[in-house]
Amino acid sequence: MPIVIREADHEDAARIVLFNQAMARETEGRELDRKVLTKGVEALLKDSARGRYFVAVKGEEVVGQVMITTEWSDWRNGFVWWLQSVYVSKRHRREGVYRVLHDHVRETALSEKALGIRLYVERDNLSAQETYRALGMVASQYLMYEEVWA
């Protein structure tokens, strides 16, 4: 069955929330507040300036997702796309779902004149790191630091 990529809409919100909860649990051992997460997903789906979700669909089932946000680079005078909330349902891993999502995002970014794509990955998530390398991505020279108040 072919994998179809499309931009997510409001009807996908519940599945995106479930995928985000599963991802946080799997990668960080965290339980996300469902009400806060639902509001966050719905806010993005209502306002594309916040970002966009793309979903992978097999048949009638949404089996994967990626969220895109943009960062303006004054050094390069353009946008860099950040891939976030990457998730493929456990049942559909190793079926090429993420490859199709990634290729779609890459092609869309190029067609919209983005400067490139970036993502961050948990240091211990070696499987994801190998997937990203296999798709032509390379480890950045930058370390990421943060100060979070939530």
Backbone as CSV, one residue per row, in Angstrom:
resi,resn,N_x,N_y,N_z,CA_x,CA_y,CA_z,C_x,C_y,C_z
1,MET,0.847,-1.185,0.000,0.000,0.000,0.000,0.888,1.242,0.000
2,PRO,0.642,2.183,-0.901,1.504,3.373,-0.986,1.325,4.295,0.230
3,ILE,2.378,5.036,0.516,2.367,6.030,1.581,2.120,7.382,0.927
4,VAL,1.105,8.077,1.387,0.759,9.391,0.862,1.065,10.430,1.937
5,ILE,1.721,11.507,1.548,2.029,12.597,2.480,1.113,13.763,2.165
6,ARG,0.541,14.322,3.216,-0.301,15.505,3.053,-0.114,16.410,4.249
7,GLU,-0.495,17.669,4.069,-0.467,18.601,5.187,-1.604,18.224,6.139
8,ALA,-1.310,18.230,7.423,-2.317,17.864,8.423,-3.385,18.938,8.512
9,ASP,-4.569,18.520,8.946,-5.652,19.464,9.202,-6.255,19.160,10.574
10,HIS,-7.292,19.913,10.920,-7.895,19.793,12.252,-8.343,18.357,12.563
11,GLU,-8.763,17.633,11.549,-9.222,16.247,11.751,-8.095,15.343,12.251
12,ASP,-6.852,15.750,12.049,-5.701,14.951,12.460,-5.236,15.256,13.884
13,ALA,-5.830,16.235,14.527,-5.335,16.709,15.828,-5.236,15.590,16.863
14,ALA,-6.258,14.776,17.003,-6.252,13.732,18.032,-5.109,12.741,17.789
15,ARG,-4.872,12.355,16.540,-3.799,11.412,16.227,-2.444,12.053,16.500
16,ILE,-2.294,13.314,16.158,-1.028,14.018,16.400,-0.748,14.083,17.903
17,VAL,-1.782,14.358,18.683,-1.617,14.388,20.142,-1.143,13.021,20.635
18,LEU,-1.772,11.950,20.177,-1.370,10.596,20.593,0.072,10.299,20.188
19,PHE,0.437,10.675,18.969,1.804,10.445,18.516,2.805,11.241,19.351
20,ASN,2.490,12.492,19.663,3.406,13.304,20.464,3.564,12.733,21.872
21,GLN,2.475,12.252,22.440,2.569,11.625,23.761,3.445,10.375,23.702
22,ALA,3.255,9.562,22.683,4.042,8.337,22.543,5.520,8.663,22.344
23,MET,5.807,9.674,21.526,7.190,10.059,21.274,7.865,10.513,22.572
24,ALA,7.200,11.363,23.349,7.781,11.854,24.605,8.039,10.695,25.571
25,ARG,7.124,9.763,25.598,7.259,8.590,26.467,8.454,7.737,26.014
26,GLU,8.542,7.470,24.732,9.600,6.605,24.193,10.979,7.234,24.268
27,THR,11.089,8.517,23.935,12.413,9.126,23.814,12.915,9.771,25.097
28,GLU,12.000,10.252,25.934,12.436,10.974,27.130,11.834,10.427,28.420
29,GLY,10.971,9.415,28.307,10.324,8.880,29.498,9.416,9.901,30.160
30,ARG,8.861,10.828,29.373,8.028,11.908,29.907,6.562,11.695,29.564
31,GLU,5.720,12.089,30.479,4.278,12.111,30.230,3.875,13.563,30.006
32,LEU,3.370,13.854,28.829,2.946,15.214,28.520,1.521,15.450,28.986
33,ASP,1.237,16.656,29.440,-0.109,17.041,29.842,-0.992,17.084,28.597
34,ARG,-1.965,16.199,28.534,-2.797,16.053,27.335,-3.549,17.333,26.980
35,LYS,-4.064,18.039,27.991,-4.808,19.273,27.713,-3.903,20.337,27.103
36,VAL,-2.721,20.516,27.665,-1.776,21.508,27.149,-1.334,21.121,25.745
37,LEU,-1.003,19.852,25.560,-0.563,19.363,24.256,-1.655,19.540,23.204
38,THR,-2.873,19.211,23.550,-3.982,19.356,22.601,-4.142,20.811,22.188
39,LYS,-4.084,21.717,23.152,-4.189,23.145,22.828,-3.043,23.591,21.920
40,GLY,-1.842,23.070,22.180,-0.686,23.430,21.364,-0.806,22.931,19.934
41,VAL,-1.245,21.696,19.777,-1.434,21.129,18.437,-2.516,21.899,17.699
42,GLU,-3.634,22.151,18.363,-4.736,22.869,17.718,-4.337,24.295,17.341
43,ALA,-3.541,24.951,18.192,-3.090,26.319,17.884,-2.244,26.333,16.615
44,LEU,-1.363,25.350,16.479,-0.534,25.300,15.275,-1.382,24.999,14.045
45,LEU,-2.319,24.079,14.167,-3.156,23.734,13.015,-4.028,24.901,12.560
46,LYS,-4.336,25.813,13.476,-5.148,26.993,13.122,-4.313,28.129,12.551
47,ASP,-2.995,28.116,12.792,-2.146,29.246,12.408,-0.843,28.735,11.812
48,SER,-0.765,28.692,10.498,0.419,28.142,9.832,1.677,28.977,10.072
49,ALA,1.530,30.192,10.574,2.718,30.988,10.912,3.484,30.344,12.069
50,ARG,2.796,29.544,12.881,3.440,28.839,13.994,4.219,27.626,13.520
51,GLY,3.766,27.037,12.440,4.392,25.833,11.908,3.382,25.025,11.120
52,ARG,3.813,23.872,10.674,2.963,22.988,9.881,3.252,21.546,10.264
53,TYR,2.233,20.735,10.214,2.406,19.291,10.347,2.190,18.657,8.987
54,PHE,3.027,17.681,8.667,2.783,16.802,7.543,2.541,15.414,8.121
55,VAL,1.587,14.696,7.556,1.295,13.347,8.023,1.478,12.354,6.883
56,ALA,1.878,11.147,7.259,2.010,10.036,6.324,0.783,9.152,6.500
57,VAL,0.156,8.819,5.386,-1.087,8.050,5.416,-0.912,6.784,4.580
58,LYS,-1.300,5.641,5.170,-1.366,4.367,4.443,-2.821,3.931,4.470
59,GLY,-3.416,3.832,3.313,-4.848,3.535,3.268,-5.603,4.697,3.880
60,GLU,-6.307,4.430,4.951,-7.042,5.472,5.668,-6.364,5.869,6.980
61,GLU,-5.227,5.231,7.285,-4.601,5.403,8.595,-3.415,6.361,8.545
62,VAL,-3.401,7.329,9.470,-2.232,8.199,9.645,-1.204,7.386,10.424
63,VAL,-0.037,7.183,9.811,0.975,6.308,10.402,2.255,7.037,10.799
64,GLY,2.373,8.318,10.460,3.564,9.067,10.820,3.320,10.559,10.708
65,GLN,4.242,11.323,11.278,4.097,12.783,11.269,5.446,13.456,11.399
66,VAL,5.466,14.712,10.987,6.584,15.600,11.256,6.016,17.012,11.332
67,MET,6.536,17.790,12.267,6.140,19.188,12.391,7.294,20.047,11.879
68,ILE,6.953,21.107,11.165,7.948,22.032,10.647,7.762,23.388,11.310
69,THR,8.846,23.940,11.818,8.858,25.343,12.229,10.006,26.002,11.467
70,THR,9.978,27.312,11.387,11.017,28.005,10.640,11.820,28.922,11.546
71,GLU,13.065,29.109,11.151,13.981,30.016,11.840,14.590,30.938,10.789
72,TRP,14.500,32.228,11.030,15.081,33.186,10.090,16.589,33.259,10.321
73,SER,17.356,33.165,9.260,18.807,33.323,9.339,19.191,34.657,8.716
74,ASP,19.605,35.596,9.554,20.076,36.871,9.014,21.403,36.683,8.286
75,TRP,22.204,35.723,8.705,23.479,35.455,8.052,23.285,35.016,6.611
76,ARG,22.183,34.304,6.362,21.962,33.735,5.031,20.765,34.358,4.304
77,ASN,20.061,35.262,5.010,18.909,35.947,4.429,17.846,34.971,3.933
78,GLY,17.448,34.071,4.815,16.411,33.117,4.443,16.004,32.255,5.621
79,PHE,15.053,31.375,5.364,14.527,30.501,6.407,15.200,29.136,6.405
80,VAL,15.426,28.623,7.601,15.831,27.241,7.817,14.618,26.540,8.403
81,TRP,14.325,25.357,7.907,13.203,24.582,8.428,13.710,23.627,9.500
82,TRP,13.037,23.634,10.649,13.319,22.705,11.733,12.278,21.588,11.694
83,LEU,12.741,20.350,11.680,11.861,19.189,11.755,11.708,18.835,13.226
84,GLN,10.475,18.761,13.673,10.194,18.470,15.075,9.036,17.476,15.150
85,SER,8.803,16.964,16.341,7.688,16.037,16.576,7.646,14.930,15.521
86,VAL,8.820,14.399,15.219,8.919,13.298,14.256,8.453,12.015,14.934
87,TYR,7.508,11.327,14.313,7.026,10.077,14.895,6.435,9.184,13.817
88,VAL,6.759,7.901,13.919,6.146,6.866,13.089,5.587,5.823,14.051
89,SER,4.333,5.426,13.836,3.715,4.441,14.733,4.542,3.166,14.748
90,LYS,4.607,2.522,15.899,5.444,1.331,16.068,5.131,0.263,15.025
91,ARG,3.865,0.097,14.708,3.448,-0.930,13.743,4.004,-0.708,12.353
92,HIS,4.374,0.531,12.047,4.783,0.865,10.685,6.247,1.288,10.561
93,ARG,7.020,1.024,11.591,8.441,1.337,11.509,9.146,0.329,10.602
94,ARG,10.219,0.768,9.994,11.017,-0.031,9.069,10.255,-0.353,7.785
95,GLU,9.261,0.504,7.458,8.509,0.353,6.215,8.769,1.512,5.257
96,GLY,9.703,2.388,5.615,10.015,3.522,4.756,9.128,4.736,4.970
97,VAL,8.319,4.717,6.018,7.397,5.833,6.274,8.168,7.129,6.489
98,TYR,9.175,7.094,7.365,9.888,8.342,7.614,10.638,8.803,6.370
99,ARG,11.197,7.894,5.608,11.915,8.280,4.386,10.989,9.068,3.453
100,VAL,9.748,8.602,3.288,8.802,9.294,2.412,8.447,10.667,3.003
101,LEU,8.218,10.730,4.318,7.955,12.019,4.983,9.133,12.965,4.785
102,HIS,10.325,12.474,5.054,11.535,13.295,4.957,11.718,13.821,3.538
103,ASP,11.577,12.933,2.559,11.735,13.352,1.166,10.711,14.423,0.796
104,HIS,9.477,14.263,1.275,8.434,15.253,0.985,8.792,16.611,1.602
105,VAL,9.205,16.591,2.853,9.572,17.839,3.529,10.750,18.491,2.812
106,ARG,11.743,17.694,2.456,12.922,18.220,1.767,12.526,18.866,0.433
107,GLU,11.717,18.172,-0.344,11.280,18.706,-1.640,10.438,19.972,-1.470
108,THR,9.570,19.976,-0.465,8.736,21.147,-0.207,9.591,22.325,0.237
109,ALA,10.551,22.063,1.119,11.460,23.128,1.576,12.238,23.717,0.404
110,LEU,12.742,22.866,-0.458,13.475,23.350,-1.637,12.563,24.177,-2.535
111,SER,11.336,23.707,-2.758,10.424,24.431,-3.646,9.996,25.772,-3.056
112,GLU,10.015,25.878,-1.721,9.652,27.129,-1.061,10.886,27.966,-0.731
113,LYS,12.010,27.598,-1.299,13.265,28.355,-1.202,13.851,28.429,0.204
114,ALA,13.576,27.403,1.029,14.231,27.330,2.334,15.724,27.100,2.110
115,LEU,16.526,27.471,3.091,17.969,27.327,2.987,18.449,25.933,3.343
116,GLY,17.648,25.212,4.113,18.031,23.873,4.539,17.076,23.379,5.599
117,ILE,17.331,22.161,6.052,16.513,21.561,7.109,17.421,21.130,8.252
118,ARG,16.885,21.229,9.458,17.616,20.843,10.670,16.672,20.096,11.593
119,LEU,17.274,19.346,12.490,16.496,18.725,13.559,17.417,18.463,14.729
120,TYR,16.823,18.187,15.856,17.610,17.753,16.999,17.131,16.367,17.374
121,VAL,18.020,15.600,17.983,17.723,14.217,18.325,18.344,13.911,19.681
122,GLU,17.674,13.088,20.453,18.214,12.673,21.748,19.570,11.991,21.533
123,ARG,20.520,12.293,22.386,21.868,11.723,22.248,21.856,10.198,22.230
124,ASP,20.955,9.591,22.986,20.916,8.132,23.090,20.046,7.460,22.037
125,ASN,19.381,8.231,21.197,18.500,7.655,20.183,19.320,7.316,18.935
126,LEU,20.102,6.257,19.050,21.032,5.880,17.991,20.317,5.428,16.726
127,SER,19.180,4.793,16.879,18.412,4.344,15.715,17.976,5.535,14.866
128,ALA,17.451,6.571,15.511,17.029,7.768,14.775,18.232,8.443,14.128
129,GLN,19.346,8.516,14.846,20.540,9.146,14.286,21.003,8.412,13.029
130,GLU,20.963,7.095,13.048,21.353,6.316,11.869,20.403,6.587,10.706
131,THR,19.113,6.686,10.999,18.128,6.995,9.952,18.444,8.338,9.316
132,TYR,18.718,9.352,10.124,18.999,10.683,9.603,20.273,10.683,8.757
133,ARG,21.300,9.955,9.214,22.542,9.855,8.429,22.273,9.173,7.085
134,ALA,21.461,8.122,7.102,21.149,7.389,5.874,20.413,8.271,4.868
135,LEU,19.735,9.304,5.361,19.012,10.225,4.486,19.872,11.408,4.038
136,GLY,21.151,11.383,4.397,22.070,12.424,3.935,22.298,13.565,4.905
137,MET,21.725,13.480,6.092,21.953,14.533,7.076,23.268,14.266,7.800
138,VAL,23.892,15.333,8.299,25.143,15.207,9.037,25.002,15.902,10.387
139,ALA,25.767,15.427,11.354,25.756,16.062,12.671,26.256,17.492,12.531
140,SER,25.567,18.413,13.176,25.922,19.830,13.121,27.145,20.104,13.980
141,GLN,27.795,21.209,13.708,28.927,21.631,14.535,28.466,22.287,15.831
142,TYR,27.162,22.519,15.963,26.636,23.226,17.124,26.111,22.269,18.187
143,LEU,26.318,22.625,19.433,25.638,21.982,20.544,24.423,22.834,20.864
144,MET,23.413,22.236,21.405,22.209,22.981,21.725,22.143,23.184,23.237
145,TYR,21.898,24.412,23.655,21.704,24.744,25.066,20.308,25.320,25.198
146,GLU,19.744,25.206,26.380,18.400,25.756,26.557,18.183,26.199,27.991
147,GLU,17.201,27.038,28.144,16.680,27.439,29.434,15.167,27.415,29.273
148,VAL,14.512,26.486,29.930,13.087,26.284,29.753,12.348,26.656,31.026
149,TRP,11.260,27.402,30.883,10.523,27.881,32.050,9.191,27.189,32.253
150,ALA,8.792,26.304,31.389,7.452,25.701,31.487,7.353,24.769,32.668
